[in-house]
């Protein structure tokens, strides 16, 4: 059998999926024939099919040395480079083809995926859009297009792209699941539930799908069904952190604290888990080991969580422990009011430190949001001392004088407003609303209104310019104790729940 007949036979084997047989013919020929482009191309494809990546790369490169810029070989080489983790080389190869004027949808598609992997999202978007102009029926390109748009904070456009991907490839559960997740983020909860139910009809053992179902049902206040879905996820994957946390939050909403707090400890293993600090210090065993010990309580998650759960510092100190409370720097001054007894003026057993400051030696440590578990907190035993945080009296007096300055007649009702939280929070769509939404409130007669946040988003700042009724102290609110002092002089605060 001459070389041409052998190559033809190998090609037949390749077409019928008999890769080992094809490889047995081609490998010795490829070692002998240094200048046969077609042989090297076919041998490279067979090696790639057998996952012989190093060999495939070498054969493809030899073929390209004979015919530089060949589209088919270049594209296949890029795929093997990608499969072997050489993503930058693969991207460079595809971008070279594009720069050379290649107009092939697969090349633009592959380049778009790699640009997305490198978080070059604007370039990825442009490249994927070019791929879609060349091949508008490419479902995966529509899917990736939607993912990039979501990264670029264009959720409405992303939704359309993901919907198109699902239309073109309804059998691809990953497309429909990503659509369900985006619908959930956009608070299109009924749609998210419908989408994830279709996913689960195709893949009934898909744990992430059951978690999404549980979360969507929770939003719809169908709590018992949400619990069933979360437990189904846990039955599919023991120790599934996201399912445990979702179930914990649902149980908390129902007031079933005894079941919820142990499950909430799984938050440290979730996808969005905060890092656990102070791992070199032993975890506090609980309320039976406190007297005479120094216990470090450290803030986790957001500012509001630290404010809410700092009430437990007094509970730990009441057990006879010396408490070090470590919180965000912005909260330090406000929470330092815990260091002094408001009635006697004497120091308490609590000292407050900012994250990053040097800390005194501690016997034990525990995260603030684990304290309800340790104290066995139920709805009727939530620690609620009156005003466990307070602004300094001198700051309260300064605001009182400022508010009364130049005033004659009856004191108006004083109302504070908060319209938004941290724009960078992944859940911001649920937490913030346009300032303009408070507009009707400003029509209340004999009332003064104060905007209680130091920063404003552009749309809110623009709207603020249209009204003279709402006062914005702005830069006077440098820290939380400034805000607390102003609030102490108000009658009412109306705010979003962050």
C-alpha positions in Angstrom: 0.0 0.0 0.0 1.5 3.4 -1.1 1.2 6.5 1.1 -1.8 7.9 -0.7 -3.7 4.6 -0.3 -2.7 4.5 3.4 -3.8 8.0 4.0 -7.1 7.3 2.3 -7.6 4.2 4.5 -6.8 6.2 7.6 -9.3 8.9 6.5 -12.0 6.2 6.2 -11.2 5.0 9.7 -11.3 8.6 11.0 -14.7 9.2 9.4 -16.1 6.1 11.1 -14.6 7.0 14.5 -12.0 4.3 14.4 -9.3 6.7 15.7 -6.9 4.1 17.0 -6.8 2.4 13.6 -6.3 5.7 11.9 -3.5 6.7 14.3 -1.7 3.4 13.8 -1.5 4.2 10.1 -0.7 7.9 10.2 1.8 8.2 13.0 4.7 6.4 11.3 3.9 8.2 8.0 3.9 11.6 9.8 7.3 10.9 11.1 8.6 10.2 7.6 6.7 12.7 5.5 7.9 16.1 6.6 6.3 18.0 3.8 2.8 16.5 3.3 0.3 19.1 4.5 -2.8 16.9 4.2 -1.1 14.1 6.0 -0.1 16.3 8.9 -3.5 17.9 9.1 -5.3 14.6 9.3 -2.7 13.1 11.7 -3.2 16.2 14.0 -7.0 15.8 13.9 -6.7 12.1 14.8 -4.2 12.8 17.7 -6.6 15.5 19.0 -9.5 13.1 18.9 -7.5 10.7 21.0 -6.6 13.4 23.5 -2.9 13.2 22.5 -2.7 16.9 22.8 1.1 17.4 22.7 1.3 15.3 19.6 -1.6 17.1 18.0 -0.1 20.5 18.6 3.2 19.4 17.1 1.5 18.0 14.0 -0.7 21.1 13.5 2.3 23.4 13.8 4.2 21.4 11.3 1.2 21.7 8.9 1.0 25.4 9.4 4.7 25.7 8.7 3.9 24.4 5.2 0.7 26.4 4.7 0.8 29.5 7.1 -2.5 30.9 8.1 -4.6 27.9 7.0 -8.0 28.5 8.6 -9.0 25.0 9.4 -5.7 24.0 10.9 -5.3 27.3 12.8 -8.8 26.9 14.3 -8.2 23.3 15.3 -4.8 24.2 16.8 -6.5 26.9 18.8 -9.0 24.4 20.2 -6.2 22.0 21.3 -4.3 24.9 22.9 -7.4 25.8 24.8 -8.0 22.3 25.9 -4.5 22.1 27.3 -4.8 25.3 29.3 -2.8 27.4 26.9 -5.5 30.0 26.7 -3.4 33.0 25.9 -1.7 31.2 23.0 -5.1 30.2 21.7 -6.5 33.7 21.9 -3.4 35.2 20.2 -3.8 32.7 17.3 -7.5 33.6 16.9 -6.9 37.3 17.0 -4.1 36.9 14.4 -6.7 35.2 12.1 -9.2 38.0 12.7 -6.5 40.7 12.0 -5.6 38.9 8.8 -9.2 39.4 7.6 -10.7 36.0 8.3 -14.5 36.1 8.3 -15.5 32.8 9.9 -18.1 32.6 12.6 -16.3 29.9 14.6 -13.1 31.9 14.8 -15.0 35.0 16.2 -17.0 32.8 18.5 -13.9 31.1 19.9 -12.1 34.4 20.3 -15.1 35.8 22.1 -15.1 33.0 24.6 -11.5 33.5 25.4 -11.8 37.2 25.7 -14.6 36.6 28.2 -12.4 34.2 30.1 -9.8 37.0 30.4 -12.5 39.5 31.5 -12.0 41.6 28.4 -15.7 41.9 28.3 -16.1 44.9 25.9 -13.9 43.2 23.4 -15.7 39.9 24.0 -19.0 41.6 23.3 -17.9 43.1 20.0 -16.3 39.8 18.9 -19.4 37.8 19.8 -21.6 40.3 18.0 -19.5 39.8 14.9 -19.8 36.0 15.2 -23.6 36.4 15.4 -23.7 38.6 12.3 -21.9 35.8 10.5 -24.0 33.0 12.1 -27.2 34.3 13.7 -28.4 30.7 14.5 -25.4 30.0 16.8 -27.1 29.3 20.1 -23.9 29.1 22.1 -22.8 32.5 20.8 -26.2 34.0 21.9 -25.7 32.4 25.3 -22.2 33.8 25.7 -23.4 37.2 24.4 -26.0 37.2 27.2 -23.4 36.3 29.9 -21.1 39.1 28.8 -23.9 41.6 28.7 -24.8 40.7 32.3 -21.2 41.2 33.3 -21.4 44.7 31.7 -24.5 45.5 33.8 -26.9 45.4 30.9 -29.4 42.9 32.3 -32.2 43.8 29.9 -30.2 43.1 26.8 -28.7 40.0 28.4 -32.2 38.7 29.0 -33.0 38.9 25.3 -29.8 37.1 24.3 -30.4 34.3 26.7 -34.0 33.9 25.6 -32.7 33.7 22.0 -30.2 31.0 23.0 -33.1 29.0 24.6 -35.2 29.4 21.5 -32.4 28.0 19.3 -31.4 25.2 21.6 -34.2 24.3 24.0 -32.4 21.1 24.9 -29.4 22.9 26.4 -30.3 23.1 30.1 -27.3 25.4 30.9 -28.8 28.1 28.6 -32.2 27.9 30.3 -30.7 27.7 33.8 -28.7 30.9 33.2 -31.9 32.5 31.9 -33.6 31.4 35.1 -30.8 32.9 37.3 -31.0 36.2 35.4 -34.8 36.3 35.7 -34.4 35.7 39.4 -31.9 38.6 39.7 -34.4 40.8 37.8 -37.2 39.9 40.2 -39.1 38.2 37.5 -39.8 35.5 40.0 -42.7 33.7 38.3 -40.6 33.6 35.0 -37.6 32.3 36.9 -39.7 29.6 38.5 -41.1 28.5 35.1 -37.7 28.4 33.6 -36.1 26.4 36.3 -39.0 24.0 36.4 -38.3 23.3 32.7 -34.7 22.7 33.5 -35.6 20.2 36.3 -38.0 18.5 33.9 -35.0 17.8 31.7 -32.5 17.2 34.6 -34.4 16.2 37.7 -31.2 15.6 39.7 -29.7 19.0 39.0 -29.0 20.3 42.5 -28.4 23.9 41.5 -31.8 23.9 39.8 -33.5 22.9 43.0 -31.7 25.7 44.9 -32.9 28.2 42.3 -36.4 26.8 42.6 -36.2 27.1 46.4 -35.0 30.7 46.1 -37.7 31.7 43.6 -40.5 30.1 45.7 -39.1 31.9 48.7 -39.4 35.2 46.9 -43.0 34.3 46.0 -43.6 33.6 49.7 -44.4 30.0 48.9 -42.3 29.0 51.8 -43.3 25.4 52.4 -42.6 24.6 48.8 -39.3 26.4 49.0 -38.3 24.2 52.0 -39.2 21.1 50.0 -37.0 22.2 47.1 -34.1 23.1 49.3 -34.3 19.7 51.0 -34.4 18.0 47.6 -31.1 19.8 46.7 -29.6 18.6 50.0 -30.7 15.0 49.3 -28.9 15.2 46.0 -25.7 16.6 47.5 -24.9 16.2 51.1 -23.4 19.3 52.7 -24.6 21.5 49.8 -23.8 24.9 51.2 -26.0 27.1 49.0 -29.0 24.8 49.6 -28.4 24.9 53.4 -28.1 28.7 53.5 -31.2 29.1 51.3 -33.1 26.8 53.6 -31.8 28.6 56.7 -33.1 32.0 55.4 -36.5 30.6 54.6 -36.8 29.0 58.1 -35.7 32.4 59.6 -38.5 34.1 57.6 -40.9 31.6 59.2 -39.5 32.2 62.7 -38.2 28.6 62.9 -34.9 29.8 64.4 -34.0 26.5 66.1 -33.8 24.8 62.7 -32.3 27.8 60.9 -29.3 28.8 62.9 -27.3 25.5 62.6 -28.0 25.5 58.8 -26.8 29.1 58.5 -23.3 28.0 59.5 -22.9 26.6 56.0 -22.5 30.2 54.8 -18.8 29.8 55.1 -18.8 27.2 52.3 -21.1 29.0 49.9 -20.1 30.4 46.5 -20.2 34.0 47.8 -18.7 33.1 51.2 -16.7 35.8 53.0 -13.2 34.6 54.2 -13.0 33.5 57.8 -10.6 35.7 59.7 -8.6 34.9 62.8 -8.4 31.1 62.1 -5.3 30.9 64.3 -7.5 31.6 67.4 -9.6 28.9 68.8 -13.3 29.2 68.1 -15.4 30.2 71.2 -17.0 27.0 72.5 -20.1 28.8 73.7 -21.8 30.4 76.7 -20.4 27.9 79.2 -16.8 29.1 78.6 -16.8 32.8 79.1 -15.9 34.1 82.6 -12.5 35.6 82.7 -11.8 34.9 79.1 -11.2 37.4 76.3 -13.5 36.7 73.3 -13.0 38.3 69.9 -16.2 39.0 68.1 -15.6 39.9 64.5 -17.9 41.5 61.9 -18.8 39.7 58.7 -20.8 40.6 55.6 -22.1 44.2 55.5 -22.3 47.2 57.6 -25.9 46.7 58.5 -25.2 43.1 59.7 -22.5 44.5 62.0 -24.8 47.1 63.4 -27.6 44.5 63.9 -25.5 41.7 65.5 -23.3 43.9 67.6 -26.1 43.8 70.2 -24.6 40.4 71.2 -21.4 42.0 72.5 -23.3 43.0 75.6 -24.7 39.4 76.0 -21.1 38.0 75.8 -19.8 40.6 78.3 -22.7 39.8 80.7 -21.3 36.2 80.9 -18.1 37.7 82.5 -16.0 37.7 79.3 -13.8 40.6 78.1 -15.0 41.4 74.6 -13.1 42.7 71.7 -15.5 43.8 69.0 -13.8 44.1 65.5 -15.9 46.0 63.0 -15.6 48.0 59.8 -13.7 51.2 60.2 -16.7 53.3 59.3 -18.6 51.9 62.3 -15.9 52.1 64.9 -16.8 55.5 66.4 -20.5 54.7 66.6 -20.0 51.2 68.1 -17.5 52.6 70.7 -20.6 53.8 72.6 -20.7 50.1 73.7 -17.5 50.7 75.7 -19.3 52.9 78.3 -22.4 52.2 80.4 -24.9 54.9 79.5 -26.3 55.2 83.1 -23.1 55.1 85.2 -20.6 56.4 82.7 -18.2 53.6 83.7 -16.3 51.4 81.2 -17.9 48.2 80.2 -16.1 44.9 79.4 -16.2 45.8 75.7 -13.6 47.4 73.5 -14.1 48.2 69.8 -11.5 47.9 67.1 -11.5 48.6 63.4 -10.7 45.8 61.0 -7.0 46.1 60.3 -6.0 47.5 63.7 -3.8 45.7 66.1 -5.9 43.6 68.4 -5.3 42.5 72.0 -4.6 38.8 72.6 -7.8 36.8 72.7 -8.6 33.3 74.1 -11.4 32.7 71.6 -12.9 34.2 68.5 -16.3 33.9 66.8 -18.1 35.6 63.9 -20.9 38.0 65.0 -23.6 36.2 63.0 -22.8 32.9 64.7 -23.8 34.3 68.1 -27.6 33.7 67.7 -26.8 30.0 67.4 -24.6 30.0 70.5 -27.2 31.8 72.5 -30.0 29.6 71.1 -31.9 32.8 70.0 -35.6 32.4 69.2 -37.9 35.1 68.0 -39.0 35.8 71.6 -35.4 36.0 73.0 -33.8 38.3 70.5 -31.6 40.7 72.6 -33.3 44.0 72.3 -32.0 46.5 74.9 -33.3 50.0 74.3 -30.8 52.0 72.2 -27.8 49.8 72.5 -26.1 52.2 70.1 -26.2 55.9 70.5 -24.6 59.0 69.2 -22.4 61.2 71.3 -24.3 63.9 73.3 -22.1 66.7 72.0 -22.8 65.7 68.4 -26.6 65.4 69.1 -26.5 68.9 70.5 -24.6 70.3 67.5 -27.3 69.0 65.2 -30.1 70.2 67.5 -28.6 73.7 67.4 -28.2 73.5 63.6 -31.8 72.4 63.0 -33.2 75.2 65.3 -31.1 77.9 63.9 -33.2 80.8 62.5 -36.4 79.0 63.2 -39.6 80.7 64.4 -42.9 79.3 65.3 -44.1 75.7 65.6 -41.4 73.0 65.2 -42.2 70.9 62.1 -42.2 67.1 61.9 -38.7 66.0 61.0 -38.5 63.0 58.7 -35.3 61.3 57.4 -35.2 59.4 54.1 -32.8 56.7 52.8 -33.2 55.5 49.2 -30.2 53.4 48.4 -27.4 51.2 49.8 -24.1 50.0 48.4 -24.4 50.0 44.6 -21.8 47.3 44.4 -23.8 44.8 46.4 -24.9 41.8 44.3 -28.4 42.2 45.6 -28.7 46.0 45.0 -31.7 45.6 42.7 -33.7 44.4 45.8 -32.3 47.0 48.1 -32.3 50.4 46.4 -35.0 52.5 44.7 -34.9 55.9 42.9 -35.0 58.9 45.2 -37.9 60.2 43.1 -40.1 57.4 44.5 -40.2 59.4 47.7 -41.6 62.4 45.9 -45.2 62.1 47.1 -44.0 62.0 50.7 -42.6 65.4 50.4 -46.1 66.9 50.0 -46.8 66.4 53.8 -47.6 69.7 55.3 -45.6 71.1 58.3 -42.7 68.7 57.8 -39.0 68.9 57.1 -37.2 66.2 55.2 -33.5 65.1 55.4 -31.7 62.7 53.1 -29.6 60.5 55.4 -26.9 59.2 53.1 -23.5 60.8 52.3 -23.4 59.7 48.7 -26.0 59.8 45.9 -26.2 58.1 42.5 -26.3 60.3 39.5 -30.0 59.9 38.8 -30.9 60.7 42.4 -28.6 63.8 42.5 -30.2 65.0 39.3 -33.7 64.6 40.8 -32.6 66.3 44.0 -31.9 69.4 42.1 -35.6 69.6 41.1 -36.9 70.0 44.7 -36.2 72.5 47.5 -38.1 70.5 50.1 -35.6 67.8 50.7 -32.4 68.8 52.6 -29.2 66.9 52.0 -26.5 67.3 54.6 -24.2 65.4 52.3 -20.6 65.8 53.4 -21.6 66.6 57.0 -22.4 62.9 57.3 -18.8 61.8 57.4 -19.3 58.7 59.5 -22.2 56.6 61.0 -22.1 58.5 64.3 -22.8 61.7 62.4 -25.8 60.1 60.9 -26.9 58.7 64.2 -26.6 62.1 65.8 -28.9 63.6 63.1 -31.4 60.7 63.5 -31.5 61.4 67.2 -33.0 64.8 66.4 -35.6 63.4 64.0 -39.1 62.1 64.6 -39.3 59.4 61.8 -37.0 57.7 59.4 -38.3 56.1 56.2 -35.8 54.0 54.4 -35.1 51.1 52.1 -34.2 47.8 53.8 -30.5 47.2 53.1 
